[in-house]
Amino acid sequence: MTPGYKPRNRAPNRPARDLPALLGDDADLLVRGGRIHTVDATDSVATAIAVRDGVIVATDAAAEALSAREVVQLDGRTAIPGVNDAHLHAAWLGARWPHLFFSDTPPEEQPTGRLLATADERRAALRRAWALLAELGVTSYTEPGIGPGEDRGETGCFGTDMLDAYVELHREGAQTSRVTLLRLFGTIDGESSLEDFAAGLPVPPPSTDSRWLAIPGVKIFADGIPPMATAWTSDPYPDGTTGHLLTRGDADPLSAFQQMIALAASRGLQIAVHATGDRSIEEFLTALERHGRTPPPPAPHHIVHGDLATPAQIRRAERLGVGFAVQPLIAAHTHSWAAVQLGEVRVAAAWPLAEMLSTGALTTVTSDAPIATPDWRPSLDASLALLAADGRADDAATRRRLLRTMTADAAIQDGAASWKGTLEPGKVADITVLDEDPCSPGRPFAALQVERTIVDGRTVFARG
């Protein structure tokens, strides 16, 4: 970790067409001597990139022509855009680390009760998470659910006090990860009331630099999960139930859910809905068709998990511009458990990653840490396994597509594709350096080693 790292507060980057005006006779940083996957629209590969004031100003020969105050020699290694985990509970992760829900930690050793009780503990949890993410090559993430609905929550990881800790550290320039934070007016994995939601929405979020701490919208929990028979489904579970909505208020849960969507959409907010069952997904899409088009949100609405999304729903989401934030590693962990509730036929159609990618629906592969590991590499290996089950080959094209879900597509989900997510002139210099090329088939992603992590043009982690 670089001591005294301070994110820059800059005016918005100039668009690419104005870059000649940015080119002078020097650069702050030159990265060269290896393969650089830009993840641009054509998946071009560069040999060098030059950075000034945290922004990429030139590539290839134009970059090499500039003198630089600092040079990072790749020595044959590979650089990719900084990894963006679009669904990761960093505060909770920092409070629990190294204990994950899916890990070797036995149940009796799992942390329980109030994990964070003081301002110092909350700040320390975030700093711990940021240091871990820097070591893993993660430069951006979405914190999906912080707010007053959890002020009396058991763990102390999700309430208003945690939002305050985020804002304090942000204003101190302490961040080494960019954060998109969604406000929560209900409870994590639990119920929310229309009354609380309607009361919370008009309260403005704190003022921040949106390139470091963006607060574009809200998180709503629609249902549970298939292994617990709490996902809201069309077909019943073995006990005859079909799960249910977690929203409360008005005449019935569905009416409350629909009104929450309408209220958030009318304020032009991004809406992320935890929805795993096909019925909850259907009702979310229907509500957006009625209420979610105007005013346009600052970032795409998206379905978190989407375990039982049908092909028709995926195509419908794509038409609506609605994305999916999925967790293939959790699918691997829970497959046999879910099969007990769903049966082999239904579970074979669950977690339809191949369908999502083939339709062009916005799809991000995420960790949901600390449920699963925040290490993105096993998540991409689990993605390869899901695609292989659908007959997809482990080839360079497939790997490039998966890499995009955690870089360029994650930036789209954040509403930030104009300035991050790819290694092109005009974009911020958030870079992950790996020992080998992740797009070369055959080697597991998990066998790759993160050598360096650069955020805003500055090294925040270097191995050794």
C-alpha positions in Angstrom: 0.0 0.0 0.0 1.3 3.4 -0.9 1.6 5.5 2.3 -0.3 8.8 2.3 -2.2 7.9 -0.9 -4.6 10.7 -1.8 -7.2 10.5 -4.5 -7.2 13.5 -6.8 -10.2 15.8 -7.0 -10.4 16.7 -10.7 -12.7 18.3 -13.1 -14.3 15.8 -15.5 -11.9 14.2 -18.1 -11.9 15.7 -21.5 -13.5 13.5 -24.2 -11.2 11.5 -26.4 -11.5 13.8 -29.3 -9.8 16.6 -27.2 -6.8 14.5 -26.2 -4.3 16.2 -28.5 -4.7 19.2 -26.2 -3.7 17.0 -23.2 -0.5 15.7 -24.8 2.5 17.6 -23.7 6.1 16.5 -23.5 5.9 14.4 -20.4 3.7 12.0 -18.4 3.4 11.0 -14.8 3.5 7.3 -15.5 4.4 5.0 -18.5 3.3 1.4 -18.4 5.1 -0.6 -21.0 6.8 -3.8 -22.0 3.9 -6.3 -22.1 0.4 -7.1 -23.2 -2.2 -4.5 -22.3 -5.8 -5.6 -22.8 -7.7 -2.3 -23.2 -11.1 -4.0 -23.3 -12.3 -1.3 -25.7 -15.1 -1.9 -28.2 -12.7 -3.9 -30.4 -10.8 -5.7 -27.7 -7.6 -4.1 -28.9 -4.3 -4.9 -27.2 -1.8 -2.1 -26.5 1.9 -2.3 -25.8 2.2 0.9 -23.7 0.0 3.5 -22.0 0.9 6.9 -20.7 -0.8 8.6 -17.8 -1.0 12.2 -16.7 -3.0 13.4 -13.6 -4.5 10.0 -13.2 -5.9 9.9 -16.8 -4.6 7.9 -19.8 -3.4 10.3 -22.4 -1.8 8.1 -25.0 -1.2 4.5 -26.0 1.4 2.5 -28.0 4.0 4.6 -29.9 2.4 7.9 -28.9 2.8 6.8 -25.2 6.4 5.6 -25.7 7.2 9.0 -27.3 6.5 10.8 -24.0 9.0 11.1 -21.2 7.7 9.9 -17.9 8.5 10.5 -14.3 7.7 6.9 -13.4 7.9 3.8 -15.6 6.3 0.5 -14.8 8.1 -2.2 -16.8 5.7 -5.1 -17.4 8.6 -7.4 -18.4 6.2 -9.6 -20.4 3.4 -9.5 -17.9 -0.2 -8.5 -18.8 -2.2 -5.4 -17.7 -6.0 -5.3 -17.7 -8.4 -2.5 -16.6 -8.8 -2.5 -12.8 -11.3 -5.1 -11.7 -14.7 -3.8 -10.7 -16.7 -6.0 -8.4 -20.3 -4.8 -9.0 -21.8 -6.4 -5.8 -19.5 -6.6 -2.8 -20.3 -5.8 0.9 -16.9 -4.2 1.8 -17.8 -3.0 5.2 -19.1 -6.4 6.2 -16.1 -8.0 4.5 -13.7 -5.8 6.5 -15.5 -6.6 9.7 -15.5 -10.4 9.1 -12.2 -11.0 7.3 -10.8 -13.6 6.9 -14.0 -15.4 7.7 -16.3 -16.0 4.7 -19.7 -17.8 4.8 -18.5 -20.2 2.1 -15.1 -21.1 3.5 -13.3 -23.5 5.8 -14.3 -21.6 8.9 -16.6 -23.9 10.9 -20.0 -22.6 12.0 -18.9 -22.3 15.7 -16.0 -20.0 14.6 -18.0 -17.7 12.4 -18.3 -14.1 13.7 -21.7 -13.4 15.2 -23.5 -10.5 16.9 -22.4 -6.9 16.7 -19.2 -6.8 14.7 -18.8 -3.0 14.5 -19.8 -0.8 17.4 -17.6 2.3 17.3 -16.5 4.9 14.7 -12.9 3.6 14.9 -14.1 0.1 14.2 -16.1 1.1 11.2 -13.2 3.1 9.7 -10.8 0.2 10.4 -13.2 -2.3 8.7 -13.2 -0.2 5.5 -9.5 0.3 5.5 -9.0 -3.4 6.0 -11.3 -4.1 3.0 -9.6 -1.6 0.8 -6.2 -3.1 1.5 -7.4 -6.6 0.7 -9.1 -5.4 -2.5 -5.9 -3.6 -3.6 -4.0 -6.9 -3.1 -6.6 -8.7 -5.3 -6.4 -6.1 -8.1 -9.9 -4.7 -7.4 -10.1 -1.0 -8.0 -13.9 -0.4 -7.9 -16.9 -2.0 -6.3 -20.5 -1.5 -5.5 -21.5 -1.5 -1.8 -25.1 -2.8 -2.2 -27.1 -1.6 0.7 -26.2 1.0 3.4 -28.7 3.1 5.2 -31.2 3.7 8.0 -33.1 0.5 7.5 -30.1 -1.2 9.2 -29.6 1.3 12.1 -30.7 -1.4 14.6 -29.2 -4.2 12.6 -27.3 -7.0 14.3 -23.9 -6.6 12.8 -23.5 -2.8 12.8 -22.1 -3.1 9.2 -24.9 -1.5 7.2 -26.5 1.4 9.0 -26.3 5.2 8.8 -23.1 5.2 10.9 -21.4 3.1 8.2 -22.5 5.6 5.6 -21.0 8.3 7.7 -17.7 6.4 8.0 -17.6 6.1 4.2 -18.1 9.8 3.7 -15.5 10.7 6.4 -12.8 8.5 4.8 -13.8 9.7 1.4 -13.4 13.4 2.3 -10.0 12.6 3.9 -8.8 11.1 0.6 -8.3 7.7 2.2 -9.8 5.6 -0.5 -7.8 3.2 -2.6 -11.0 1.8 -4.2 -13.7 3.6 -6.1 -17.1 3.0 -4.6 -20.7 3.0 -5.9 -23.0 2.9 -2.8 -26.7 2.1 -2.9 -28.9 3.3 0.0 -31.0 0.8 1.9 -34.3 1.6 3.6 -35.1 -1.9 4.8 -33.1 -4.7 6.3 -30.3 -6.8 4.7 -31.9 -10.0 3.4 -35.1 -9.0 5.1 -38.3 -7.0 5.0 -38.8 -3.4 4.1 -41.8 -1.2 4.5 -43.3 1.2 2.0 -43.6 3.8 4.8 -39.9 3.7 5.6 -39.0 3.7 2.0 -41.1 6.7 1.2 -39.8 8.6 4.2 -36.1 7.8 3.4 -36.1 8.6 -0.4 -36.5 12.4 0.0 -33.5 12.7 2.3 -30.6 13.7 0.0 -27.4 11.7 0.1 -24.3 13.4 1.3 -22.2 15.5 -1.2 -19.3 13.5 -2.6 -17.0 13.3 -5.6 -18.9 10.7 -7.6 -15.7 9.4 -9.2 -14.7 8.1 -5.7 -18.0 7.7 -3.8 -21.1 7.7 -6.0 -24.5 7.2 -4.5 -26.8 6.9 -7.5 -29.7 4.8 -6.2 -31.3 2.3 -3.9 -31.4 -1.4 -3.1 -34.6 -3.3 -2.5 -34.9 -6.9 -1.3 -37.7 -8.6 -3.2 -37.4 -12.2 -2.0 -35.0 -14.7 -0.6 -33.0 -17.5 -2.2 -33.9 -20.9 -3.8 -31.9 -23.1 -1.4 -34.0 -21.8 1.5 -37.3 -22.0 -0.6 -37.7 -18.3 -0.1 -37.2 -17.2 -3.7 -40.6 -16.2 -5.1 -41.3 -18.8 -7.8 -44.0 -19.8 -10.3 -43.6 -23.5 -9.6 -44.0 -24.7 -6.0 -41.2 -26.2 -3.8 -41.6 -29.7 -2.5 -43.6 -28.5 0.5 -46.1 -26.8 -1.8 -45.0 -23.2 -1.1 -43.8 -20.7 -3.7 -41.9 -18.2 -1.6 -43.0 -14.6 -1.2 -42.1 -10.9 -1.5 -40.4 -9.3 1.4 -41.9 -5.8 0.9 -44.6 -4.7 3.3 -47.2 -1.9 3.3 -50.3 -0.7 1.5 -52.8 -3.4 0.5 -50.4 -6.2 0.0 -46.7 -7.0 -0.6 -46.9 -6.7 -4.3 -48.6 -3.3 -4.2 -45.9 -2.1 -1.8 -43.2 -3.4 -4.1 -44.7 -1.7 -7.1 -45.0 1.6 -5.3 -41.4 1.4 -4.1 -40.3 1.0 -7.7 -42.5 3.9 -8.8 -41.2 6.2 -6.1 -37.6 5.5 -6.8 -38.0 5.7 -10.6 -39.9 9.0 -10.3 -36.9 10.5 -8.6 -34.6 9.3 -11.3 -32.7 6.9 -9.1 -30.9 3.7 -10.1 -32.8 0.7 -8.6 -31.1 -2.6 -7.8 -33.4 -5.4 -6.7 -32.4 -8.6 -5.0 -34.6 -11.0 -7.0 -33.8 -14.7 -7.4 -37.2 -16.2 -8.2 -38.8 -15.9 -11.6 -41.9 -14.3 -10.1 -40.0 -11.5 -8.3 -38.0 -10.9 -11.5 -41.2 -10.8 -13.6 -42.9 -8.2 -11.2 -39.7 -6.0 -11.2 -39.7 -5.9 -15.0 -43.4 -5.2 -15.1 -43.1 -2.4 -12.6 -40.2 -0.8 -14.6 -42.2 -1.0 -17.8 -44.9 1.0 -16.0 -42.8 3.5 -14.1 -39.1 3.2 -14.8 -38.5 4.9 -18.1 -38.6 8.6 -17.2 -36.7 10.4 -15.9 -33.8 8.2 -17.0 -31.7 6.9 -14.1 -28.0 7.8 -13.7 -27.1 4.2 -14.1 -28.9 1.1 -15.3 -31.5 -0.6 -13.1 -30.4 -4.1 -12.4 -31.4 -7.5 -10.9 -29.1 -8.8 -8.2 -28.6 -12.6 -8.5 -31.4 -13.5 -11.0 -30.9 -17.2 -10.2 -34.1 -18.4 -11.8 -34.5 -15.8 -14.6 -36.1 -17.4 -17.7 -34.9 -16.9 -21.2 -37.9 -14.7 -22.0 -37.2 -12.5 -18.9 -33.6 -12.1 -19.9 -34.5 -10.9 -23.4 -37.1 -8.6 -21.9 -34.5 -7.2 -19.5 -32.2 -6.6 -22.4 -34.9 -4.6 -24.3 -35.5 -2.5 -21.1 -31.9 -1.9 -20.5 -32.0 -3.7 -17.2 -28.9 -5.6 -16.2 -28.0 -8.6 -14.1 -25.4 -8.8 -11.3 -24.7 -12.5 -10.9 -22.6 -14.7 -8.7 -21.4 -17.9 -10.4 -19.2 -18.9 -7.5 -22.2 -18.9 -5.1 -24.0 -21.0 -7.7 -21.2 -23.5 -7.5 -21.3 -23.5 -3.7 -25.1 -23.9 -3.5 -25.9 -26.1 -6.5 -26.6 -29.4 -4.7 -28.4 -27.5 -1.9 -30.7 -25.8 -4.4 -31.4 -29.0 -6.2 -33.1 -30.4 -3.1 -35.7 -27.5 -3.4 -35.8 -27.1 -7.1 -35.3 -30.6 -8.5 -32.7 -31.5 -11.1 -34.6 -30.2 -14.1 -35.2 -26.8 -12.6 -31.7 -26.5 -11.1 -30.2 -27.3 -14.6 -31.9 -24.2 -15.9 -30.8 -22.0 -12.9 -28.0 -19.4 -13.1 -28.4 -18.9 -16.8 -25.2 -17.0 -17.4 -24.8 -18.3 -21.0 -28.2 -17.0 -21.9 -27.5 -13.6 -20.3 -24.2 -13.2 -22.2 -25.6 -14.4 -25.6 -28.6 -12.1 -25.5 -26.5 -9.0 -24.9 -28.2 -8.2 -21.6 -25.9 -6.2 -19.4 -24.3 -8.8 -17.1 -21.7 -8.3 -14.4 -20.0 -11.2 -12.6 -19.7 -10.4 -8.9 -18.6 -12.0 -5.6 -21.2 -10.9 -3.0 -18.3 -11.0 -0.6 -18.2 -11.9 2.3 -20.7 -14.6 1.3 -18.0 -15.9 -1.1 -14.4 -14.8 -1.5 -13.8 -11.3 -2.8 -11.1 -12.8 -5.1 -12.5 -12.3 -8.6 -10.4 -15.2 -10.1 -12.4 -18.1 -8.7 -15.6 -16.3 -9.7 -14.4 -16.3 -13.4 -13.4 -20.0 -13.1 -17.0 -20.7 -11.8 -18.3 -18.7 -14.8 -16.3 -20.8 -17.2 -17.8 -23.9 -15.6 -21.3 -22.6 -16.0 -20.6 -21.8 -19.7 -19.0 -25.2 -20.2 -22.1 -26.9 -18.9 -23.9 -25.0 -21.7 -21.5 -26.3 -24.3 -19.3 -23.1 -24.5 -15.6 -23.6 -25.1 -12.8 -22.2 -22.9 -11.3 -20.1 -25.6 -9.8 -16.6 -25.8 -13.2 -15.1 -26.9 -15.0 -16.5 -24.0 -12.4 -15.3 -21.6 -12.4 -11.8 -23.0 -16.2 -11.7 -22.7 -15.9 -12.8 -19.0 -13.2 -10.2 -18.4 -15.5 -7.5 -19.7 -18.2 -8.4 -17.1 -15.8 -7.3 -14.4 -14.4 -4.2 -16.1 -16.2 -2.4 -19.0 -19.7 -3.8 -18.2 -19.3 -3.2 -14.5 -18.5 0.5 -15.4 -21.7 0.6 -17.4 -23.7 -0.7 -14.4 -22.1 2.1 -12.4 -23.1 4.7 -15.0 -19.4 5.5 -15.3 -18.5 4.0 -18.7 -17.5 7.4 -20.1 -14.5 7.6 -17.7 -13.6 4.2 -16.4 -13.7 0.4 -17.2 -11.3 0.4 -20.2 -7.7 1.4 -20.8 -8.3 4.0 -23.5 -7.2 7.7 -23.7 -9.5 9.8 -21.7 -10.3 7.1 -19.1 -8.9 7.0 -15.6 -5.7 4.9 -15.1 -7.1 2.1 -13.0 -5.0 -0.9 -13.9 -4.4 -4.5 -12.7 -1.2 -6.2 -13.6 -1.1 -10.0 -13.8 1.8 -12.4 -14.2 0.3 -13.9 -17.3 -2.4 -13.3 -19.9 -5.9 -14.1 -18.5 -7.3 -14.5 -22.0 -5.0 -17.5 -22.8 -7.1 -20.7 -22.5 -6.3 -23.6 -20.3 -4.8 -22.0 -17.2 -7.4 -21.4 -14.5 -8.0 -17.8 -13.6 -7.3 -18.7 -10.0 -3.7 -19.6 -11.0 -3.0 -16.0 -12.1 -1.1 -13.8 -9.7 -1.8 -10.1 -9.2 1.5 -8.3 -9.4 0.5 -4.7 -9.1 -2.7 -2.6 -8.7 -2.8 1.0 -9.9 -5.7 3.4 -9.1 -5.9 6.9 -10.5 -2.4 6.4 -11.9 -0.8 5.6 -8.6 0.3 2.2 -7.3 -1.7 1.0 -4.3 -0.3 -2.5 -4.2 2.9 -4.1 -5.6 3.9 -7.6 -4.9 7.2 -7.8 -3.0 
